[in-house]
Amino acid sequence: MPTINSMVNRLNNLSNIILADPIQDIHLMSAKEQQQNLTLHIFEILNKQSITKEVIREVLLGIKTYTGIEAVGIRLKDGDNYPYYETSGFSLNFVKSEMNLCAVDKNGDILRNSNNKPYLECLCRKVISGNINLELPCFTSYGSFWTNGTTELIKNNLLQIHLRNRFNKERYESVALIPIKTDNEIIGLLQLNDYKKNIFTNDYIQFFEKLSNSVGVAVTRMQTEEKLYKKEKKLIEAEKVAQIGYYDFDIITGTWTGSEELYTIFGINSSYPNDVPSWLKLVHPDHRDMISHYLLNDILRQNKKFDKEYKIIEFATGKEKWVHGLGELKFDENKNPVEMFGTIQDITQSKLSEKALQSSNTALKEILNRIEIEKKEQILSVQSHVNRTILPLVRKLKIGANDYQSGYISLIIDNLKTVASPFVGKLETLFVNLSPREIEICKMLKDGMTSKEIGEMLGTSAGTVFNQRKTIRKKLNIANDNINLVTFLKSI
């Protein structure tokens, strides 16, 4: 973008071109000489630099200075509207009132036609849309509108269309609206206004129509440059966010170029040699042989895509980094690789997170294994205590007991054996949804007891035990009738 000082200097140069008394000297020139000088001056402005708002203003100032026209402006397409991009000579109130060409409703929303196109008001709409009637006065075959007397035009309603009449209210009599075109598309409007009558001629308008074509080409270049600049800026921002840079490797010369973010990842600057040996020096010593072999064999000989994670040493700090390199080969007419374009992304943080997660998972597995070991040790301890201490005492109680007492003591002994059984521990571990009563029945079935015997032992009917066996089968996931429940329990 031009600085304020450079802008001032250029405006001073513009004044110097016209000598000491620009208006007097211009009037001494013929119309053809004025047009030639103005054309050369405009071309000089448009071709020597990037097009900016300040440059468009210089163009307008040049038109004003060389022609003496009171007010000039350029409208350019912006979405659905065509606001003034730059003006010179118009009052602020005029510019503000005429900034929006789109008709709006009472809520300020843009009015649209049946094709969802915005409704553009007044004469500017006719010129910008290209929807003109050549049978009406004041329109040219190029699509321009011009008049040397707005008062007479409005008084006699010569155009037979609705007019906002802002030009005449501001006392502008001579008005010209020249479409700015590029590739047969109207992208804007050059507007020329003067308080005096009879400023324009057919030749004058044709001259500005030719000039508007040059302005259209320059404006299109400006808009293209702006779009490219915005895209490049977004790309740079995206690279920084993703910590990813791109490179272009010329296989024939063995040299490469890279983006700014790539240089940041490597910790290098523009003075660092951009060749393969210098790149390999950035690769971590532990990975250097592997990457060198990968590039030579897999990529250049087998023509595979580059896709590898490896470590580097940041040149500026000596810090270790992990990167992920991707690359796509390009070939000549003989199918020999001549170029590789790709990206390199800093994945250090993800690698550290992955390593931390792996360490955490390893620690968690160790804790779970230790819990399982301690659980088994506790079960074995309980089983040992029951077998060695409690059962012998209960068996002694059975000596001398009557039949009624002996039955209950036998039931106690069986339950203690169930608690002390490794089978019960496995069953509880593998099938956590089994109830204590169902585990008890499983133990009895495994020991060879029938449903009737289990019912008598538990004080219930054989039918109830049979139904419980069906429930147990479902919980053990053995719905297949060919699988015997007792055989399955003995296999645990």
N, C-alpha and C positions, 0 to 999 in steps of 0.2 A: 504494500500500500504506500502511495506517495506521502512524504512528510509535508508538514505545513510550509516549511521553507521552500521545498521544491515546488510546491503548488504556487506559491507567491512568485517565484522566479519564472515559472512558465507563463503565468498570467502577465507578468511584466514583458516577457518576450513577445507575447501576443500583441500587446500595445505597441511595442517597438516596430512590429512589422508594418503598421499603418502610418508610421511617421508621426509627426507632431500633431497634426489635425486630421484624424482618421476620416471623419464625415466629409470634410471638404475634399480630401484626396480621392475618396471613393466616388464622390459625385463627379470628379473630373474623369473617372474611368467610364468606358462604355459598359453596357449591361453584360456584354460577352466577357469583357476583361474582369469584371466583378465576379462573374460566375466561375471563370477559370481560376482566379486567385483563391476564391472560397473553396473550390473543389480541391485544389492543391493543399490548402491549409487543413481542411478536414481530413484528407487522406494522410497527411503527415501526423496528425494527432492520433488517428485510429491505428496506424500501422507501426508506430514506433514503440508501443508499450502494451501491457495488459489493459483491457478495458475495465474501468471502474466507474463509480458514480462521479468522481471528480473529472474523469475524462469526458463523460457525457456532458457534464456542465461546461467543459471547455468547448465542446462542439457547439452547444447552444450559444455560448458567448461569441464564438466565431461567426455564427449565423447572424446574430444581432449586430455585431460590429461591421461586418461586410455589407449587410443589407439595410441596416437602419431600422429594421422592424422592431416595434415596441415590445412585444412579448412573445416568447417561444417556449415550448414545452415538449417533452417526450413522455408518452404513456407506454408502459410495457405490461404484458400479461403477467398476472400474479394470481394463480389459481383460477377462480371464476371471474375475477375483476380485472380491470385495466387502469390502475391508479397512475398518477403522475410519478414517474421515476425521477425526473429532474425538471425544473422550470427556471426561467429567468425573465423578469419583467412583470410577471403577474403579481397581484396583491395577495397577501396571505389569506384574506377572506375568500377571494376567488378560488385559490388553490384548494382551500378546505372544503368549500361548498361543491367543487367539481371533482374532488378526489375519487368519489365512488360513482362509477357509471351504472352499477346494477340498481334496478328498482327494488325497493324493499317495502314490506308491509308495515302495519302500525307497531308490530313487535320488533322491527328491525331485521327480520329474516328476509333473505334474498328471494324475490319472486322468480318462478321458473315456468317455462312453457311445458307443453305436453311431452316433449322429449327430454325433460329435466335440464334443459339449458337455461342459464340465467337470462333474465330479460334486461337487456341493456337499453338505457333510455336515450332519446334524442338523436341528433345528427351523428354523434360519435358512434352510436350503435350501428347506424347504417354503414359507416365507413369500415369499422372494425369487423363487422359480420360479413362484409362484402355483398350485402343484400341491397343493391342499389338499382334504381330504374334510370337507364340512360336517356329515357325520353324526358325526364325531369331536368330542369335547368341546374346548373352549378355542379353537376357530376361529370367526371372524366371516365374514359374507357379504362384507365388504370385503377379506378375506384376511389379517386380523391373527390373531396368537396371543396369548393371555394366560392367566395362572393366578395364583391367590392362595396356592398351596401346591405348590411343586415336589417336596417330600418325598413327599406323598401321591400326586402324579402319577406319580412314578417307582416308588414302592412297589407301586402297583396296576397299573402299565403301562397307564394309561388311553389313551395315544395309539397303542399297538401298533406303534410304530416305534422304530428304533435312535436312542438319545440319547447324546451325548458326556457329558452330565451335568455339565458344567463349572459351570453356574449353581448347582446344588445343592451341589457341592463347595465353592463359595465362600460357601455359606450364604444365597444369595438365595432367598427364598420367593416373593415377588411378582415376576413377570416379564411384560413385554409387548413384543411384537415387531410394530411397525406398518410396513407397506410404504410406501415413499415413491414416489409415482407421478407421472407426467407423460404426458399423451396416452395413457393406458391402458397405459403401459409402466412396469414396476417398475425404478427406477434406484438404489434403496437401501433402507435400513432404519432406522427410529427405534427405539431400544432403551431400555427403562425397567426398572431393577432395584431392588429394595428388600429389606432383611433381614426386614422385618415381613411378616406374613401379612395378607391381606384388605385390600390397598391399593386395588385396582381395582374398578370397577363397570362395567356395560354403558355407562352414560352417559359415564363417564370415558374409556373406550376409544373411544367414538364421537367424543368431543371431540378426542382426539389423532389420530384418523383424518382429521378435517377439517383439523386443524392441519398434518398431514403433507403434505396437498395443497398448502398454501401454501409449505411448505418445498421441496416438489418443484419448484414453479414457479420459486422463487428459485434453487435449485441448478441447474436447467436454464439459467436466465439466466446464472448464474456460469460454467457450463461453456461456454456459447456465447461469453461475453465472453473467456474464457481462450483459446478456439480462435481467435477473431478477433484477439486480442492477439498470439498466436503467429504467425498468418499475416501480420499487419501487420509484426511484427518481422522475419520472414523476408523479406518484400518489401523492407523498408528495407535489410537486409543484402545482398539480391540486387542492389538498385539500386546500392549502393556498390561491390560487386564488379564489376558490369558497367558502372559509370559511366553509368547510364541513369536519367533522371527522367521523370515523366509530367506532363502539363498538361491543363487543361480550358479551352478557349477559348469564351467566350460571344460569338457573332457579333453578336447583337442589341445588346449593350451595348459591345462592343469591348474587353472585359476578360478576363483569364485568371487562373487559379490554378495553382499547381504544387507538386510534392512537394519535400521537403527536399533531395534529391539534385539536382533541377533547379536550385534556388537555388545549390547548391554549384558546379555546372557554370558557371552564369552569373556567379558571384562576387557575388551580391546577397543582401539580407536582406528581411525582411517589410516594411520601410519603402520599398522600391523600388516605383515605380508599376507596376501590373500592367495596362498597356494596350498597344495595338499600336504607337503611336509610341515608347514606352519600350523595347519589345522590339526594334524596328528600330534603335534607337540601339546596341543590343548587337551587332548584325550588323556584320561588318567592312565598312568603307567600299567596298572593292573589290567586295563582293557585295551591298550594300544595295539597289541599284536592281534587280538581278536577282531577289532574294528578294521585294521589294515587288511587282514585276510578276507573279511566280509566284503569290503569295498572292491578288492581286486577280483575275488573269485565269484561271489554271489551276484554282485551288481554288474561289473564291467565284463565279466566272461559269460555268466549265465543270464544276464540282462533281467534280473529280478528287480522288483521294487525295493527301495530302501525302507526298511522298517525295523528299527533297532533301538533298544534302550541301553545307554552306556553312561559311564561317569566321565566328567571332565574336571580339569583344574582351572578355575577362573584366573585369567592371566593377571588381572590387576591386584587381586587379594590373595591368591593361592588357595582359595576356598574350594572344597570339593562340592561338586554339583552332579545331580542326575539329570540327563536330558533324554528326550525321545525324538529321534530323527526319522523323518519320512521323506521320500523322494521318488519322483517319476522321471523315467528316462525318455529322451527324445532321440530319434534316429534319422540318419541321412537316407538317401535313395538306395543305398546298398545295405540298409538295415544295420548299420554300425552305430553304436551309441555315440552321440556328439555332445549331448547336454543333459543335465539333470536339474530339475527344479523341485524344490521341496521346502519343508519347514523343520525347525528345531524348537522344541518346547522344554522349558525348565520344569521338571517334574520332581524337584527335590523334596518339596513339602509333602506331596502325595506318597513318595517313597518312604519318608520318615514316618508318616502316619501309618503306612502299611507295615513298616517294621515294628512300630509301637503296638499295632493291633496284633501282629503275630506274637510278640512277646507277651502281650496280655492274654491271648488265647492259650499260649503255652503254660503260663502261670495258672490260668483257670483250670486247665486240664489237670495239672499237678494237684491243685486243691481238691478237685472232684475225685481224683484217684485216691488221694489220702483219706477223704471222707468215706469212700467206699471200703477202703482197707480197714479203717477204724470201725465202720459199721459191721463188717464181717467179724472183726476181732471181738466186738461186743456180743454179737450173736453166738459166736463160739464160746465165749466166756459164760453166757447165760446157759447155753446148752450143757456145758461142762458142769456148772454148778448144780443144775437140776439133776443130771444123771448121777453125779458123785455124792451129792449131799441130801437133796430133798427126796428123791425117789426111794433111797434106802430107808429113810425114816417112815415114809408113808407105807411101805411094804411091811414094816414092823407092826404098824397099827392094824394091818389086816389080820395078823396072827391073833387068834382068840376072839375075833369079831363074829357076831351072828350073821346069818345070811343077808338080812336087810342092810346091815352096816357094811358087810363085805361088798355088796353090789355098788354102793356109793363110793367106797374106797377104790374099787376097780375103775370106776368112772373117772375119779380124780387122777389115778395113775395114768390112764389113757390120755387124759387132757395134758398132763405134765409131759408125757412122751411127745404129744403133738407140739407143744411149745419148744421142746428140745430137739425136734426133728429138723435136719437140714432141708428136708423136702418142703416143709412149711415156709422156711425162710426164702427158698427159691420161688415158691408159689406167690408169696407176698410181693416179692421183687418184680416178677414177670407180669403178674396180673393184679394190679393194685385195686381194681374195682370189685374184687371178691370180698364178701362180708365175712366176719369171723365164723359164723355158723356154716357158710359155704366152704370155707377152708377146712373146718372140722369134718364135714362130710367128705371132702376130697381125700383127707388123710385116711378115713375109715374105708373108703372105696379102694384106695391104694393097698390097704392092708388086707383086702379080700372080703370085706363084709358086704352082705346083700342089703337091699333097700329095707327089707323086713327087719333084719338084725339092727340096722342103723336106727330105724324107727323105734324099736323097742328100747334101744340104748338111750335115745334122746327123748323118749316119752311122747312120740308122735306116730302117725299112721304111715304105712308104706307108700300110700298114694301121695302124701305130702312130700316124702323124700323123693319120689319119682319126679314130681313137678320141680323140686329144687334141683335135681340132676339136669333137667332140661334147661333151666336158667343158667346153671354152671357151664353147660356146653356152649351157650351163646356168649357168655363172658370169656370163655377160653377160645372163642373163634373156631369152633369145630362143628359147624352146622352140617357138614357132610355126615350122613347116617352110617356110612361105611366105616367111619373111624370110631373105634370102641373107646368109651370114656376112660375105663379102667386102664386099658393099654396106654392111652395118651398120658395119664397121670403117672404111670410107672416109668415113662420115658423121660420125665422131668428130673 
